[in-house]
């Protein structure tokens, strides 16, 4: 049972659940792949608060992830599945035949002792194998997808996520992203076969404020409770947001608003925008 729901014996356990991380087999990280991770607390280089509701949390160290998967035609064996405090999915420590070790995202179905391979040509499309999209059969699930050849995976990296390869035509492949967006990427871009593991991450309920503070999330203040110069919903003589469209402190629309910049060269590669489940419409 990956998700455990406790009895309501205390207020802190009421409505709370925890992820048992049943897939994790290795508890101590690889020291050679650790780096210090500096916290900003939501402040910029001048020390000014630019992102609210951030700060505190448990101390972390960053795990170096191999996003490019360019160690071609050399089999690697999965040494262990680890918990990563910096991301929602689990990571897998793999050891290559030359003795080097690297971290990669752990896809669904990957176990200790499995062999993964990365190649620039056609290989067996098994979960964890990485190759250019031109060699991947249509209809398969993908993750850690590159947007530019050689830049490394940039999209579909969260727990339980997977994109679906639907079509290949000319120099471009068409993939359906988890958000519902349909996008074209170059056939030379690489992707990893399978869906990202730890899909139960979305089912966890924190249950108490303390668990949110452990993650570095500070208490949220309603915009209507702020002054007019702190939030678009603030100010006024009573409880009113003044007809303002629901938004955050920087006036970004909270319900189905556009978050992507206009005029990007890659706009022509987006065949259909993502779908807003809140409003039931496409986001333009």
Secondary structure, 3 states (H helix, E strand, C coil): CCEEECCCCCCCCCCCEEECCCCCCCCCCCHHHEEECCCCCCECCCCCECCCCECCCCCCEEECECCCCCCCCCCEEEEEEECCCCCCCCEEEEEECCCCEEEEECECCCCCCCEECECCCCCCCCCCCEEEHHHCCCCCEEECEECCCCCCEEECCCCCCCEEEEEEECCEEEEECCCCCEEEEECCCEEEECCECCHHHHHCCCCCHHHHHHCCECCCCCHHHCCCCCCCCCCCCCCCCCCCCCECCCCCECCCCCCCCCCCHHHHHEEECCEECCCCEECC
